[in-house]
Amino acid sequence: MTRQFFDTLRQIVQSDSVGPIRGFGRHFRWQMKKMLHQFPCELPIGESSRLFIDHANGVAALVNAMGSYDFNNMSLLRTLLRRFGGVFVDVGANIGSYTLIASEDSSCRVVSIEPHPRSLVLLRENVRRNHRPNVLCVGVALSDAEGWCSFTDQAELSINRIASPGGSGNVLRVRIRTFRSVCDELALIPDFVKIDVEGHETRVLDGFGELASISKVMWIEGGERASIRQRMHENGYLGPYYSHYGAHHLSPVPRKRKEDPVYVLRDFIPSLAAIGFEIRPVRQSPEAPREPATAGT
């Protein structure tokens, strides 16, 4: 708990969306809210959304302190949807922080995929409370096959994942599908995709099939890994980049608070340039994969 607390303070200092004094003040009030058990509650997120939470958790702590969980990536996503429209698929939606940002533009279609039952309930509640008829929530896990799997059931919802064979701890049984089969069933052409599935990203990408080269921009947790980098390059993407939203460029160098890497379809580069986003060259030397981010507290 102490490590998580100080990690949250570090993320506030490194955040691009809030100054340290304001962020620390928000986090102090958050600790008071926890002590007084003032939950459930709603937190402002984005420009016109409110994130409903039923208990204190890491994602909510960071949203409370910084106003936006991933300021650079979320701001880029909002800009792209407003300029180009289309369909955003949120793979590993959790309780809906990215979903709410994306759905603020009512002309866009959002498909939010979340397998954990309790996370799915909160996701749907956030969609309902924010009056977002342009969002469809799908309660499955994505992988490279169709069937069923064991899924972890931890109190910190943001870190639940497909369970490793032979692993210990509480697990649930959830349905798995491929990205391609879900898109085919819903008649989706995914323009923008975020994948945050706690280490299962490669298997999710294996399930794209013929859709592997169709999305314009993809945000992928762990996208620095050599296996993902090679796969994305083979499918016509450039990256991994990091969004420097305030400076309007994508760079191989992350911000101080590192957010998930971005991949851009080569054919979409001129469209980014047309709205003022510069692409910086990607370094050729391979990078070591980063450790999973620690949620706030």
N, C-alpha and C positions, 0 to 999 in steps of 0.2 A: 504493500500500500504506500509506504514512504517513497519507494523508487518511482511509483506511478505519479505521486504528487509532485515530486521534483521534475519528473519528465514533462508534466503538464506545464510547469513554470518555464522550463526551457523552451517548449514549443510556443508559448506566449511571447517570449522575448524574440524568437526568430520569426514570428508571424508577420506577414505583409498586410494583414487586414486590421490590426489594432496595435496601438502603442503599448509598451510595457505597463505604464501606470494605469491606464484604463483597463488593460487586460487583467492585471493583478487585482484591481478593485472588483472587477466582475467575478474573478475566481474566489476572492474572499467572501463575497455575497453567496456564491455557490456553496462554499463550505458551511456557511450559516444555514442555508436552506437544507443541506444534508443533516445538520445537527438537529434542526427543528422538524425534520421529516415533512417538508412542504412539497409533497408529491402526491398525485401527478401534477404536472405543470406544462406550460407551453413556453417555448423559447423562440425569439425571432431569428429567422434565417433567410438569407437572400434579400430580395427587394420587397416581396409582398407575401412571404410565407411564414408559418409558425409551425415549429416542430413539437409535436406532443410526445411527452415521455411519461411513463408510469412509475419510474424509479430512477435513482441516480445511476448513471453509467458513463463509460469513458467517452463515447462519441458526444453525448449531451454535455459533458463537462467542457469539451473543447469548443463546441458550438456556442455554449454560454459565454466562454471567455473571449472567443475571437469573432463571433458573429457569423462565421462561415467555416466549415470544417476544412476544406481545401480551397483557399481563396483563389489561387491562380488557376487551378484546373476548373473550378466551378465557374469562374468569371469567363474563361475561354469558352466553356460549353455554352453558357448563356448567350454569348456574342455570336457563336456559330449558328445556334438555333434561330436567333433573331434575324440573322443575315441570310441564311440559306434554308431555314425550315427543315421539315422532314421528320424522320423517326429516330428517337433515341432509345436504345436498349440498355437498361441498367441491370447488369448481371452481378448478383450479390448486393441487392438493394438495401439490405438491413432494414432499418425503420424509415428510410426514405429521404435522407438529406439531399442526395443528388437528384432523386426523383422530383422533389419539390422545386429545386432550382430549375430543372429542365422544363417542368410543366407550367412555369409562370407565364410562358408564351402560349396562349390557348390554341394557336394555330398549329402547334407541334403535337405529334403523337408520342407518348411515352409508354414503354412496356417495361415493367419492373419485375424482376425475377428474384424471388427469395424463398428458399426451402424451409427455413426453420419456422415452425408453427407460431411461436410467440412473436417473433420478429414480423411475420406476415400479418398477424393481427394488428400490430402497431403501425405497420406500413399502410394497411388499408384504412386504419383510423386517421392517419395523417392525410391521406388522399381525400377522405370524406370531409374532415374538418376544414381543409383548404379549398373545398369545392373544385376539384380537378377532374372533370369528366373526360379529359383527354388522356387519362392514365388508366392502364390495364395492369392489374397485379396478377402474377402467375406463380403459384406455389409449387415449384419444382426445383431440384438441383440440376445444374448442367454439367455434363461430362462428355465422354467420347462414345457413349453407348446408351441404350434404352434399358430400363429396368428399375431396380431398387437398390438402395445403399444404406449404410449406417451413417448417421450424422450426429456430431457431438451436441450435447445439451448443457452448455455452461451458462452460468448466470450472466456473464458479460457477453451479450448477444453478438457484438461485433466480431468476436473471434471464433465463433462456431464454424465448423467446416466438415467436409466429408471425412469420416473417421478412417484412420489407418488400420489395416488388417491386424488383428491381435492387440489393438490398443485397449487401454483401460478407461474407466470413467463412464458417466451416463451417456447413453446414445439413444437416438430416435431412428425410426425407419422412415425414409422419405423416398419419393420417386425421383429417378434421374432420367433426363432426356438430353438430346443433343440440341445445340443451338439451331442447326439446320431444320430439325423436325419442328421445333417451336415456331420458327419463322415461316415454314411452309404452312403449318396449320393456321396461323394468323394472317397469312398473306402479307408478310412484312418484307420490306426492303430496308434493311438497317443502315441509316446514314451515319450515325454516331453511336459508338459502343463504349461502355465502361465495364471492365472486368475486375472484380475485387472478390476473390474466392479463397483467400487464405492459403495460397500455395498450390491450388488446383488449376491454375490458369492454363498450363500447357494442355491438360486434358480437355479443358473447355474449348481451346483453339482447335484441337483435333476434331471436335464435333461440328466445326463450321462447314465442312464440305465445300460445295461450290460457292459458298458465300465468303470464302476466305479472302477475297480481293475486292470486295464490293463497298465496304464502309469507308467513308472519307477520312475520319479521325477515330483513333481508338486510345483509350486510357487503360493501361494494364498494370495492375499491381505486380511487382516483381519483374517488370518488363526489361530490366537490365540483364536478366539471366541469358546466357549464351544461347540456350535452346529456343527461347522466345525470340531473341534478336535475329537468329538465323531464319526462323520460320517466317517472321514478318518481312524480312528482306526478300525472301523467295516469293512472297505473295505481293510484292510491289510497293512495300511501305518503306519510308525513311524514318530513322530514329534509332535508338530512343532519344527523345528530346524531353526537356522540362519547360513548362510554361512560365515565362516571366511576363505576366500579364501587364503590369504597369509600364514596362519598357516595350511592349508589343513585339516580343520576339520569342521564338522557341530555340532553346540552346541545349547543347549536350551537358552543360554545367547546371546542376540544380540550384535552387534557392537555398537559403540557410535552413529553412524548414522544408525538408525534402518531401515533395508530393509524388504521386505515381507517375511513371514515364508516359509520354505521349508518342504515338506513331501516326504518321500522316501518309496517306496514299499519294504516291508520286504525282499522279494526275491532278491532285487537288492543290498542289503547291501554288500554282498561279492564282487560284481563288483566294488563298490566304494572303498572298502578296497584294491582291486587289483591295483587301480591307485593311492593309497596313501592317500585317504581321510578317516579320522577317524570319527566315530560317537560317540559323547559324550552322556551320559544318559540324558533322558528328565526328568525334574522335575515333580513330581507327583501332586503338588498343582496347582489348576487352576489359570490362569492368567486373569486379567481384560483385555478386548479388548482395543486395542490402538485407539486413535483418528486418523481420516484420516490425512495423511501427507499434509502439506501445500506446494503447488508448489512455486518455486522460482519466483523472479521478477527482 
